[in-house]
């Protein structure tokens, strides 16, 4: 692979100087970012992260490519974990409402007491107790197992 240069400076040397041995990324001037992209078109040595409303940057950031890939992978896994957890919470909430209605109909107890009881059954994943009142919460256990598996596979605590 031919040596990539940036105005006479070897790009890999520039990256090493800019980032040192500690930093994952540093802010750089836009004109330097443009020049780096022109030289390293396939992102073999580095990645330029451009400012946008989502990431809150004000100037481009220069990343060592290995650090950016690691960071991107970690970010993607975290978003997936949050999405899965949120889906379980939403489904548990839906089942709790259904459970409260079933409890009120079968026991004649007031709503506040039924809400507390339903919350306990859902939180503890009491399948037998829920079935007694005609509510199936096995899908929550399945979702919990899938979430635990996802955490285990991706080394997330």
JOVEN-V229167 format. One line per field, one symbol per residue. ss: DSSP state (A for helix, B for strand, O for the rest). phi: phi as a letter, one per 40 degrees, with the letter a starting at -180 (. if undefined). psi: psi as a letter, one per 40 degrees, with the letter a starting at -180 (. if undefined). A space follows every 10 residues. Layout:
# JOVEN-V229167
ss->???
phi->???
psi->???
This chain:
# JOVEN-V229167
ss->OOOOBBOOBB AAAAAAAAAO OOOOBBBOOA AAAAAAAAAO OOOOOBBBBO OOOOOOOOOO BBBBAAAAAA AAAAAAAAAA AAAAAAAAAA AAAAAAAAAA AAAAAAAOOO AAAAAAAAAA AAAAOOAAAA AAOOOOOAAA AAAAAAAAAA AAAOOOO
phi->.cccbbfgbc dccccccccg cbccaacbcc cccccccccb ccfcbabbbc cacccgcbbc bcbcdccccc cccccccccc cccccccccc cccccccccd ccccccbgcc cccccccccc ccccfccccc cdcgbbbccc cccccccccc ccccfbb
psi->hihhigfehh ddddddddda edidiiiiid dddddddddg defddihhhi iiddeeidii hhihdddddd dddddddddd dddddddddd dddddddddd dddddddeii dddddddddd dddefgdddd ddefhheddd dddddddddd dddefh.
